[in-house]
Amino acid sequence: MSLSPMQSLLFALNYTMVRTLWRAKVRGRFPLADDQGGIIVCNHRCPLDPAIVALAVRRVIHWMVAKEYYEYPPFRPLLQYLEVIPVRRGGIDAAATRAAIRLVARGELVGILPEGRINTTADLMLPARLGAALMAMRARCPIVPCYIDGAPYDGTTLGCLLIPARVRLDIGQPIELSAYFHRAANRAVLEEVTIRYLRAIAELAGRSDYWPRVAGRLDV
């Protein structure tokens, strides 16, 4: 799907900000064709991680965003222009999941931060929820792993805009899941797929020592 005039303006502003303020660099090319749907997953260290991933993709990425952010009046117009998918925290949001699957099935991109919250620990990643694997298998699409290094965070939503940084975005190869498509209802399979893409993110980070972990519930 091509960008609207407003989305093109926002893309240009975002590109300038991320390249200038955070001196961001991208390693790798986004591997999906312009008309191919897919799920993008990446680690989560900063509220504006989606703005970093946007450097690599000149397409709309429909990010799964917590509903409380979407409903906050100062953020809502921007998030509507960006065509995010508001999702309710806690358990599976069936409506948000169906919306994401429909978008991917018609050739669009959906972005998910599978840790579910910003990682402020020393660990590479927090335990990942299973929603990305569930949606990719039901939409019958690949998962594209990404890794962000150096994203700043000061504990506030927008404070990172004031913090100079050196950020690197690594784009991985798509993970083909066709062998799993008929087993989307099997939790063990969802965990296996989740661990596969977590290991792919860890490889991008150069962390062969990382042991992937999944969250205890089937959360989106």
KEGUMI-104220 format. One record per residue: residue in one letter; x, y, z of N, C-alpha, C, CB in turn. Coordinates in pm, whole numbers, plus 50000, padded with zeros to 5 digits. Glycine has a CB too. Layout:
AXYZXYZXYZXYZ...
//
This chain:
M500854988150000500005000050000500895012450000499045000050123S500635021649907501445033749899501105043350011501255040449764L502025052350042501825061950149500915073250101503165067550198S500045077950190499245089750161500135102150169498025090950259P499685113750118500505125850130500905128850274499765137750073M499985127550369500315130050509501315119850561499055129850595Q501145107250524502085097050567503465099350506501575083150529S503525104150383504815107350320505505118450396504625111350172L504735128650438505325139650516505845134450649504285150750539L505055126150716505485120650845506715111850827504345112550910F506755104250718507915095850690509165104450675507685087350563A509035115550599510185124250576510665130650707509845135150475L509715135150789510075141050918510755130751008508835146750987N510195118651008510765107951090512175104451043509865095451086Y512335103350911513645100050855514695110250898513575099250702T514335123050887515265133750923515605133251071514675147450888M514585131251156514805130851300515705119251341513475129851374V515365107451294516105095551337517535095551283515365082851292R517695099951159519035100451101519895111251166518935102950951T519275122651201520035133951254520265132851404519325146951223L519175131051479519285130851625519985118251674517915131851689W519615106951617520165094251665521225088351572519045084251683R521555095551464522585090951370522385076051334523995093151430A521135072851306520775058851283521315053551151519275057351287K521735040951154522195034051035521435020951021523735031551041V521245016750898520505004450869521454994450804519275007250778R521444982150857522224971350796521254961050740523204964850899G521384958350612520484948950546519354956150474519924939150646R518744949050381517604954350305516344947150346517834952950153F515234954350345513974947750381513674937150276512804958150393P513404924750318513414913550223512104910250153513864901550292L511014916950186509724913450125509394922750009508604913950230A508714917249908508274925249795507234935449839507704916249685D507044945749758506144956649796504704952149815506194967449692D504324941149752502944936449764502824924049852502384933449627Q503884920749924503884908750008503614912250154505224901349997G502674905150214502364907350354503344900250446500954902550384G503464905250568504354899050664504224905250801505774899850617I504794898350899504854903051037506294907151066504364892051137I506474919351114507784924151156507874923251308508044938851108V508944917351359509154916651504510524922551537509054901951555C510614928951652511904934151693511964935851844512204947351624N513174937451895513354939752039512834953652073514864938352079H512634956152204511944968452245512704975152359510484965352289R513434985952323514224993352422513785007952436515674992952385C512925012552346512585026852340511155028252291513575034452245P510395038152341509025040052293508925042552143508395051452366L509995047652083509965051051941510695040751854510585064751920D510795028551901511395017951818510735016951680511295004651890P509395018051669508785017451535509315028251441507285018751546A509665039951494510205050551410511555046651351510345063551490I512295038351423513595033651374513395023251265514435027751490V512475013851287512195003551186511695009851057511164993351240A510975021051069510425027750950511495032350853509585039450992L512735033650898513815037650808514015027650695515115039250886A513705015050720514015004450625512865001050532514434992250698V511675006650556510485002250483509705014450436509594993150573R509615016350306508825027450252507395022550227509465033050121R506815017150330505435012350328504825015050465505354997050291V503515014950471502855015850600503115003150679501335018350583I503555004550803503634993250895502554995451001505084991950961H501634986251009500534987351105500984981651240499254979851053W501514990251324502034985551452500904982651550502994995851512M501074972051626500154969051736500524978351852500244953851779V499584986951892499844997251993498834995852106499785011451931A499304996752229498414995652345497275005652334499204997852477K496085001052363494885009152342494905022152421493665001252380E495525022152540495545034452620496335045552552496135031652757Y497365041952473498085052152397497235057252282499425046452344Y496545048052216495705051852102494575061152146495115039352034E494045059052264492925067052311493345079852382492075058952404Y494655081952401495135094152465495035105552364496615092352518P494235115952391493935126152289495135132152217493185137152352P496245135652285497365141552210497995131952107498435146052307F497905118752131498535109052042497605104051932499045097352122R496315104451958495365097351871495415101851724493975099251923P495415115051692495455118751550496675113151477495435133851536L497835113951542499055108751479498965093751457500275112051565L498495086551559498405071951548497375067751444498055065751683Q496325076051426495355073051321495975074751183494125082051334Y496765085351164497455087251036498395075551008498225100451035L499005070351114499955059451098499275045851085500905059151215E497955045651100497155033451081497595022151173497245028950937V497825025451299498185015151396496955006651429498765021451524I497204995651495496124986751542496084987751694496344971851495P495054994151751494984994851897494674981051955493915005051941V495384977552061495204964252120495054965452270496384955052084R494134958052324493904957852468494954949352536492484952652501R495524954552644496514946952720495834935852800497314956252815G496574924952822496064914252907495264904152829495224919853018G495844892552800495154882352725495114885552576493754880452778I494324878052502494214879852358493134890152328493914866352287D493454900052247492464909452195492044903852059493044924252183A490914896752057490504889651935490264899051819489254881551962A489664910751846489374920251738490674925551676488524932051791A491654928851760492934933851708493654922851630493824938951824T493574910651679494214899451610493594897251473494114886551694R492264897551465491584895851336491944907151240490054895251355A492004919451292492364930851207493764929151149492284943951286A494714924851233496084922751186496154911851079496994919151303I495444900951101495454889851005494864894250872494664877751061R493774902050874493174906950750494154915750672491884914850781L494854924550743495804933450677496934925550611496384943350777V497494916150684498614908250630498144899850511499224899250738A496944894150522496424885550415496244893150285495114879350458R496054906350293495894914150170497204921150129494784924550187G498314916550185499614920950139500224932450216499514924750001E499764935050337500304946250415501214941050526499154954750474L501854950550594502804947250700502234950750836504134954450678V502434941950932502054944451070503304943451156500954934351118G503494953251244504644953351333504254949951475505314966851329I505034941351538504754936851674506034937451757504174922451675L505914942651877507014942551974506684931452074507194956752047P507154919252051506654907552122506954907152271507214895452060E507884915452319508134915852462506964922252537509414923552492G506184930452468504994936252528505234948752612504344926352612R506464951552645506824963552721508304966352699506504961952873I508714978552734510104982552714511014974652807510264997652737N512064969552752513034961752828514054971152891513734951352738T514014972453022514994980753094515994972353171514274990253190T516014959353145516924950353215518224948753137516254936653236A519144941253193520414938253125520274926853026521494934853228D519134919853029518914908752936518704913952794517704900452981L519064905852696518874909952556517404912752528519404899252461M516524903752574515084905452554514334899552672514634898752424L513154904952696512234899152794511544887052731511194909752842P510884878752812510124867652754509114872852651509394859652864A509014866152538508144870652429506764864152438508774867452293R505764872052405504414866652394504254859252262503364877952406L503214851352253503054842352139502214848152026502434829552185G501724860452043500804866151945501374867451805500364879451990A502644871051792503234872651658503234859351583504684878051669A503594848651652503584835451588502164831451550504204824951682L501214833951639499824830451611499314837651487498934833851732M499564850751479499064858551366499754854651236499244873351393A501064852351240501774848551119501274835251065503284847751145M501004825851154500544812651110499124813351056500624802651224R498284821251119496904822351070496814830650942496014828651178A497704840450927497714848550805498534841950694498264862350834R499254831150730500084823650635501124832850569499204816950528C501914838950655502904848550605504224846350678502424863150625P505314851850625506604850850693506724860950806507744852850594I507684858450895508064867851000509424873650965508074860951140V509544886950973510824893550946511404898451079510634905450845P512524892851124513134897151250514014909551230513964885751312C513984918551327514834930451326515464932151464514024943151286Y516594938751466517254941651593517684956151596518454932251616I517344963251707517724977151725518754977951837516484986051758D519864984551808520924986451907521115001451931522244979851860G521175005252058521505018952093520345028452106522415024251994A519115023652101517955032552114517925038552254516625025052084P517755051852267517795058252398516445057352471518195072852384Y516505057652603515275057552684515565063652819514715043152700D514715073352860514915079952989513765077153086515055095052970G512935067453053511815063953140510525071053107512185066853280T510535080053008509325087152968508985083752824509495102452985T507775087352782507315083752648508055091252539505845086252636L508265104152556508865112352451510215118352488507935123252414G510695115652610511965121252653513135116852568512225117652794C513005105152503514105100152420514365109352301513785086052370L513405117852266513605127252156514685137552188512305134352123L515005139152315515985148952357517355142852383515505156052479I517485129952357518725122752391519485119152264518425110052474P520635125052241521455120852125521895106252143522705130152109A522025099352033522415085252042522995080751908521195076352082R523565068851909523985062151786523205049151777525555059651783V522295048551683521375037251673521685029151548519915042051672R521575015951561521745007151445520544997951434523054998851456L520024996751313518924987651285519434976651193517704995051221D519294964151238519664952551156518404945651108520564942651237I518344943150978517194936450917517564922050886516724943850789G516784912650935517064898550911516324893050791516724890551032Q516594880550760515914873650651514554868350699516784862050597P513574867650609512244862950650512274848350694511254864550535I511494845350796511374831650846510134825450784511304831351003E510354815550701509264808850630508574798950724509804801650503L507254799650731506514791750830505494782150768505804800950925S505584779750639504544771650573504394757850635504854770350426A505464752350691505384739050752504534739050878506774733950785Y504254751050932503504751951057502064756551039504204761351151F501674760850919500404767850901499204759950953500204770950757H499224746950939498054738950978498054735651127498014726150898R499024741051203499114737651346499084750051434500394729651374A498364760451390498334773151463497664771951600497604783551381A496854761551621496174759951749497014752651853494874752551730N498194748251815499054740351903500034749651976499824729351823R499904750452108500754759652184502234756152170500354759652331A502564743452168503964739452156504554744352024504094724152166V503754744151918504214749051788504394764151792503224745151677L503454771251857503574785751871504854789351947502354791551943E505164781652049506404784152124507624781452037506444775452250E507574770951956508704767651868508954778951769508444754551794V507874784051708508014795051612508544807551681506664798051543T508034810451801508494822151876509984821151907507694823552007I510414809451950511834807351980512674808851853512064793452042R512154804551739512894805951613513174820551582512124799551498Y512154829051593512414843051556513194850351664511104850251528L513064846151791513894852151895515374848951872513464847152034R515654836851830517044833151800517564841151680517154818151772A516674843751584517074851751468517414866051510515964851851362I516634871651602516944885051654518274884851728515814890051746A518484874451809519734873251884520934872151790519684861151978E520774864951678521864863851581522204877551522521484853951468L521174885551494521414899151444522184907451547520084906051408A521924904651675522604911851783523994906351812521764911251909G524354895151748525644888851775525684881851909526734899151769R524514876951953524404870852085524044856052073523364878252171S525014847952039524774833552029524534827152165525934826751960D524844834552273524674829252408523254831352461525664835652502Y522434838552388521084841852437520184829552436520454853052352W519454827852547518514816652558517104822252550518724808652692P516374819952440515034825852423514054820952529514494822652285R513174830052569512134826652666510784831552614512434832952805V509744823852644508384827852604507584831052729507674816652520A506604839952711505744843752824504774832352855504964856752793G504204832952973503384821953020502004821152961503254822753164R501514832552906500164832652853500184835152702499314843252924L499084831652637498954833752493498524848052467497944823752430D499394857652500499084871752484499504876652346499774880052594V498804886752298499214893752177500264903952215498004900452106
//
